Amino acid sequence: MESLTTGVHFPYKHPLLGGASGSASTPGVRRSVYFWWWEYLRRSSTYKKALSEGAKTERLRKLIDDFGDIHSQDFKAWWRDQQRGARLFSTLGQTRVEVKQIATDGNGVKHLEISIPLNLPRRHIEGRLKSLLDAHHKGKKGRQNAKVQIAAYTVSRPPNVTSLATALAVYDARIEHPELPMWKVAVLAIAKYKPYREKLKDPNFKLDYDQRRQAAVEVHRYIKQVEASVKNAEMGVFP
């Protein structure tokens, strides 16, 4: 788990915001899923409307109370404002996987009874179970607790931040250039088509048919991915 300060932990990489290098363009920020959560929520017209006109549901009111005005600050200021990042995403002391009992049966075989809260991320449970087995299967004595904690807002699955970044770049390019065919949006926003970007200046340039079709499919897929993740962010879930 990633540690920001003593006693504050994050299930995934927290953004590195130290000094002047903590802008949204730096790798230490863009590698964090929490940065992309903020970015995706900023694409929500529902959230933006609720900020200006008032939330109409209790769920949305709570989300706005927690995330605040995500459009009035840059990410660094938003994250640090009243320790918002830690309050929303850190896993400070809320629940844990723990050994409840070690017993020996009539055949002299030791049994380990473990309590597992199933609302914890699967990868945390698996990691802690391995730690407990490593500790107790070797014959170490005594009770050993492995703290696994949950945050107010948890990432729903292990994130692929590269995919999150690419999908949002495609989505934004499509919004910015609605007049372009989908394959040109792919050339503008998807890394593997980057060698063709300069050629877009030539009005007669085209990818071949199969490339155009594949590029368009990818753009449609990324746009749907963003739309689904924005809806999730409106529900307090990501991605």
C-alpha positions as CSV (number, residue, x, y, z in Angstrom):
1,M,0.0,0.0,0.0
2,E,1.2,3.5,-0.8
3,S,2.0,5.7,2.2
4,L,1.7,9.5,2.0
5,T,2.4,10.4,5.6
6,T,2.6,8.4,8.9
7,G,-0.7,6.6,9.5
8,V,-2.2,7.5,6.1
9,H,-2.2,4.8,3.4
10,F,-3.7,4.5,0.0
11,P,-4.7,1.2,-1.7
12,Y,-3.2,2.5,-5.0
13,K,-0.5,5.1,-5.9
14,H,-1.2,8.5,-4.5
15,P,-0.3,11.5,-6.6
16,L,3.2,12.9,-6.0
17,L,2.6,16.7,-5.5
18,G,5.8,17.9,-3.9
19,G,7.2,21.2,-4.9
20,A,6.8,22.8,-8.3
21,S,6.7,19.5,-10.0
22,G,3.2,18.6,-8.7
23,S,1.3,19.8,-11.7
24,A,-1.2,17.6,-13.5
25,S,1.2,17.1,-16.4
26,T,3.8,15.3,-14.3
27,P,4.1,11.5,-14.4
28,G,3.9,11.3,-10.6
29,V,0.4,12.8,-10.8
30,R,-0.8,11.1,-13.9
31,R,0.2,7.6,-12.6
32,S,-2.4,7.9,-9.8
33,V,-5.9,6.6,-10.3
34,Y,-7.1,9.3,-8.0
35,F,-6.1,12.0,-10.4
36,W,-8.1,10.3,-13.2
37,W,-11.1,9.9,-10.8
38,W,-11.0,13.7,-10.5
39,E,-10.6,14.2,-14.2
40,Y,-13.5,11.9,-15.1
41,L,-15.9,13.5,-12.6
42,R,-15.1,16.8,-14.2
43,R,-16.6,15.5,-17.4
44,S,-19.9,14.9,-15.7
45,S,-22.6,17.3,-16.8
46,T,-24.8,16.0,-14.0
47,Y,-22.3,16.9,-11.4
48,K,-21.6,20.3,-12.9
49,K,-25.3,21.2,-13.1
50,A,-25.8,20.1,-9.5
51,L,-22.9,22.4,-8.4
52,S,-24.6,25.4,-10.0
53,E,-28.3,24.6,-9.4
54,G,-28.2,22.3,-6.4
55,A,-28.3,18.5,-6.1
56,K,-31.7,16.9,-6.3
57,T,-30.7,13.5,-4.7
58,E,-29.1,12.7,-1.3
59,R,-26.5,10.7,-3.1
60,L,-25.4,13.6,-5.2
61,R,-25.5,16.0,-2.3
62,K,-23.1,13.8,-0.4
63,L,-20.9,13.5,-3.4
64,I,-20.7,17.3,-3.7
65,D,-20.1,17.7,0.0
66,D,-17.1,15.3,-0.3
67,F,-15.6,16.2,-3.6
68,G,-16.5,19.9,-3.6
69,D,-16.2,22.3,-6.6
70,I,-13.9,20.3,-8.8
71,H,-14.0,23.0,-11.5
72,S,-12.8,25.9,-9.3
73,Q,-9.3,24.5,-8.4
74,D,-6.5,22.7,-10.1
75,F,-5.9,19.1,-9.0
76,K,-3.1,19.9,-6.6
77,A,-5.1,22.6,-4.8
78,W,-8.2,20.3,-4.8
79,W,-6.3,17.3,-3.4
80,R,-4.7,19.3,-0.6
81,D,-7.7,21.4,0.3
82,Q,-8.5,20.4,3.9
83,Q,-6.6,17.2,3.3
84,R,-9.3,16.1,0.8
85,G,-7.3,13.4,-0.9
86,A,-6.5,11.7,2.4
87,R,-10.1,12.1,3.7
88,L,-11.6,10.6,0.5
89,F,-9.2,7.9,-0.5
90,S,-6.9,6.9,2.4
91,T,-7.6,3.7,4.3
92,L,-6.9,5.0,7.8
93,G,-7.9,2.5,10.4
94,Q,-11.4,1.3,9.4
95,T,-11.4,-2.5,9.2
96,R,-9.0,-5.4,8.9
97,V,-8.4,-9.0,8.0
98,E,-7.3,-10.8,11.2
99,V,-6.6,-14.1,12.8
100,K,-9.4,-15.0,15.2
101,Q,-8.2,-18.3,16.5
102,I,-5.5,-20.9,16.2
103,A,-6.6,-24.3,17.3
104,T,-5.3,-27.9,17.2
105,D,-7.6,-30.7,16.4
106,G,-7.6,-34.3,17.8
107,N,-5.1,-35.4,15.2
108,G,-2.6,-32.7,16.3
109,V,-3.2,-30.6,13.1
110,K,-3.2,-26.8,13.7
111,H,-6.1,-24.8,12.2
112,L,-6.1,-21.1,11.5
113,E,-9.4,-19.2,11.7
114,I,-9.4,-15.9,9.8
115,S,-12.0,-13.2,9.7
116,I,-12.3,-11.6,6.2
117,P,-14.6,-8.6,5.6
118,L,-15.8,-9.1,2.1
119,N,-16.2,-5.4,1.4
120,L,-12.4,-5.1,1.0
121,P,-10.7,-5.1,-2.4
122,R,-9.9,-8.7,-3.5
123,R,-6.3,-8.0,-4.1
124,H,-5.9,-6.8,-0.5
125,I,-7.5,-9.9,0.9
126,E,-5.3,-12.1,-1.2
127,G,-2.2,-10.3,-0.2
128,R,-3.0,-10.4,3.5
129,L,-4.0,-14.1,3.3
130,K,-0.6,-14.8,1.8
131,S,1.1,-12.7,4.6
132,L,-0.8,-14.6,7.3
133,L,0.0,-18.0,5.7
134,D,3.7,-17.1,5.4
135,A,3.7,-16.1,9.1
136,H,1.7,-19.0,10.5
137,H,2.5,-21.9,8.2
138,K,6.2,-21.6,9.3
139,G,5.2,-22.3,12.9
140,K,5.5,-18.8,14.3
141,K,3.6,-18.5,17.6
142,G,1.2,-16.0,18.8
143,R,-1.6,-13.9,17.3
144,Q,-0.8,-11.7,14.4
145,N,-3.1,-9.1,12.9
146,A,-2.8,-7.9,9.4
147,K,-4.5,-4.5,9.0
148,V,-6.4,-4.0,5.7
149,Q,-8.5,-0.9,5.6
150,I,-11.1,0.7,3.4
151,A,-11.5,4.3,2.4
152,A,-14.6,6.5,2.1
153,Y,-14.3,6.1,-1.7
154,T,-12.6,3.0,-3.0
155,V,-11.4,2.1,-6.5
156,S,-13.7,-0.7,-7.8
157,R,-11.0,-2.8,-9.6
158,P,-7.3,-2.6,-10.2
159,P,-6.9,0.4,-12.5
160,N,-5.1,0.6,-15.8
161,V,-4.1,4.3,-15.7
162,T,-2.7,4.2,-19.3
163,S,-6.1,3.0,-20.6
164,L,-7.8,5.7,-18.5
165,A,-5.6,8.4,-19.9
166,T,-6.0,7.2,-23.5
167,A,-9.8,6.9,-23.2
168,L,-10.1,10.4,-21.8
169,A,-7.8,11.8,-24.5
170,V,-10.0,10.1,-27.2
171,Y,-13.2,11.4,-25.5
172,D,-11.9,15.0,-25.3
173,A,-10.6,14.9,-28.9
174,R,-14.0,13.8,-30.1
175,I,-15.7,16.6,-28.1
176,E,-13.2,19.2,-29.5
177,H,-13.4,17.9,-33.1
178,P,-16.9,16.7,-33.7
179,E,-16.5,17.3,-37.4
180,L,-13.7,14.7,-37.8
181,P,-14.3,11.1,-38.8
182,M,-13.6,8.6,-36.0
183,W,-10.4,7.4,-37.5
184,K,-8.9,10.9,-37.5
185,V,-9.9,11.2,-33.8
186,A,-7.9,8.0,-33.2
187,V,-4.9,9.5,-35.0
188,L,-5.1,12.6,-32.8
189,A,-5.5,10.8,-29.5
190,I,-4.2,7.2,-29.6
191,A,-0.5,6.7,-29.2
192,K,0.0,3.9,-31.8
193,Y,-1.4,6.2,-34.5
194,K,1.0,9.1,-33.6
195,P,3.2,8.5,-36.7
196,Y,0.3,9.6,-38.9
197,R,-0.5,12.9,-37.1
198,E,1.6,15.1,-39.3
199,K,0.1,13.6,-42.4
200,L,-3.4,14.8,-41.3
201,K,-2.3,18.2,-42.6
202,D,-2.6,16.8,-46.1
203,P,-6.4,16.9,-46.9
204,N,-5.9,13.9,-49.3
205,F,-4.3,11.6,-46.7
206,K,-6.2,8.6,-45.5
207,L,-5.4,5.4,-43.7
208,D,-6.2,2.3,-45.6
209,Y,-9.7,0.9,-45.2
210,D,-8.9,-1.8,-42.6
211,Q,-7.0,0.7,-40.5
212,R,-9.8,3.3,-40.6
213,R,-12.3,0.7,-39.6
214,Q,-10.1,-0.6,-36.7
215,A,-9.4,3.0,-35.5
216,A,-13.1,3.9,-35.5
217,V,-13.9,0.8,-33.5
218,E,-11.3,1.7,-30.9
219,V,-12.6,5.3,-30.7
220,H,-16.2,4.0,-30.1
221,R,-14.9,1.6,-27.4
222,Y,-13.0,4.3,-25.6
223,I,-15.9,6.8,-25.7
224,K,-18.2,4.2,-24.2
225,Q,-15.6,3.4,-21.6
226,V,-15.4,7.0,-20.6
227,E,-19.2,7.5,-20.5
228,A,-19.5,4.5,-18.2
229,S,-16.8,5.6,-15.9
230,V,-18.2,9.1,-15.7
231,K,-21.6,7.6,-14.7
232,N,-19.7,5.5,-12.1
233,A,-18.0,8.6,-10.8
234,E,-21.4,10.3,-10.3
235,M,-22.3,7.3,-8.1
236,G,-19.1,7.6,-6.0
237,V,-17.5,4.6,-7.8
238,F,-14.5,4.4,-10.1
239,P,-13.6,3.4,-12.7
